[in-house]
Amino acid sequence: MPTYDFICQKCNQRFDIFLTYAEYGKKEVTCIHCGSRDVRRRLTKVRIAKTEESRMDSMADDFSGMEGLENNPKALGKMMRKMGKEMGEDVPPEFDDVVDRLEAGQSPEEIESALPDLGEGGSDGDE
């Protein structure tokens, strides 16, 4: 069954309801927090599937002026965060930690010395 997001106009609480397609629009929805019938449907984000080629084109357009990033950790972090989102793949938690540090102004060298184990475990073991 699909999940529908609602917000209560009385208590301003958000909640989800499972409804079949046949029930949607016919079954009365009440707030699970206060019981009010004064609720409205919230529209959630829509994900758009992109081809690998369109993601690469988008990144190429966005990052055409990358010179000087090695001296600007905040800009490098911003670029890496956008690149991670554009790739549409799950990234390891370490990625977010590194990007957070870059966006805070920490240099790549400082990050490398603070996280000496970074990058281990990603190979097949013959280093």
C-alpha positions in Angstrom: 0.0 0.0 0.0 1.2 3.5 -0.7 2.1 5.9 2.1 0.6 9.3 2.0 2.0 12.3 4.0 -0.5 14.6 5.7 -0.3 17.6 8.0 -2.9 18.5 10.6 -4.2 22.0 10.3 -5.2 22.0 14.0 -2.0 20.7 15.7 0.4 21.2 12.8 1.8 17.7 13.2 2.9 15.6 10.2 1.9 12.0 9.8 1.8 9.2 7.3 -1.2 7.0 6.4 -1.2 3.8 4.4 -4.1 3.7 2.0 -4.8 1.5 -1.0 -5.3 3.3 -4.3 -9.1 2.5 -4.0 -9.2 4.1 -0.5 -7.4 7.3 -1.4 -9.9 10.2 -1.8 -12.7 8.1 -0.4 -11.6 7.1 3.1 -11.7 10.0 5.6 -8.3 10.8 7.1 -8.0 11.9 10.7 -4.9 13.2 12.5 -3.2 10.4 14.4 -2.1 12.9 17.0 -5.2 14.9 17.9 -8.0 13.2 15.9 -8.9 16.3 13.9 -10.4 15.8 10.4 -8.9 19.2 9.3 -5.9 17.7 7.5 -4.3 18.3 4.2 -2.0 16.2 2.0 1.7 17.1 1.9 3.5 16.7 -1.4 6.8 15.1 -0.9 10.0 15.4 -3.0 10.0 13.7 -6.4 13.0 11.8 -7.5 13.9 12.0 -11.2 16.0 9.2 -12.6 19.0 10.5 -14.7 21.1 8.6 -17.1 24.8 8.2 -16.3 25.5 10.5 -19.3 23.2 13.3 -18.1 24.7 13.1 -14.6 28.2 13.5 -16.0 27.1 16.3 -18.3 25.6 18.1 -15.3 28.7 17.7 -13.3 30.9 18.9 -16.1 28.8 22.1 -16.5 28.9 22.7 -12.7 32.6 22.1 -12.2 34.1 23.6 -15.3 35.9 26.3 -13.2 37.7 23.9 -10.8 41.1 25.5 -10.9 42.3 26.6 -7.5 40.2 24.2 -5.5 43.3 22.8 -3.8 43.7 26.1 -2.0 40.0 26.5 -1.2 38.8 23.6 1.0 35.3 25.0 1.4 34.8 25.2 -2.4 36.3 21.7 -2.7 33.8 20.4 -0.1 30.9 22.0 -1.8 32.0 20.5 -5.2 32.4 17.0 -3.6 29.0 17.2 -1.9 27.3 18.1 -5.2 29.3 15.4 -7.0 28.1 12.8 -4.4 24.5 13.8 -4.9 24.8 13.8 -8.7 26.2 10.3 -8.8 23.1 9.0 -7.1 24.9 6.2 -5.3 25.3 5.5 -1.6 28.5 6.9 -0.3 30.3 5.6 2.8 29.9 7.6 6.1 33.5 8.7 5.8 32.7 10.7 2.7 30.3 12.9 4.6 32.8 13.3 7.4 35.5 14.4 4.9 33.1 16.8 3.1 31.9 18.3 6.4 35.5 18.9 7.4 36.3 20.5 4.0 33.2 22.7 4.2 34.4 23.8 7.7 37.7 25.0 6.1 40.0 22.1 7.1 42.6 21.4 4.5 43.0 17.9 2.9 46.3 17.5 4.6 44.8 18.2 8.0 41.9 15.8 7.3 44.4 13.1 6.2 46.4 13.5 9.4 43.2 13.5 11.6 41.8 10.4 9.8 44.9 8.2 9.2 42.8 5.1 8.5 40.8 6.8 5.7 40.8 4.9 2.5 41.7 1.5 4.1 39.5 -1.4 3.5 38.5 -0.2 0.0 41.0 -2.4 -1.8 41.4 -6.1 -2.1 44.2 -6.1 0.4 47.4 -6.2 -1.8 49.0 -2.9 -0.8 
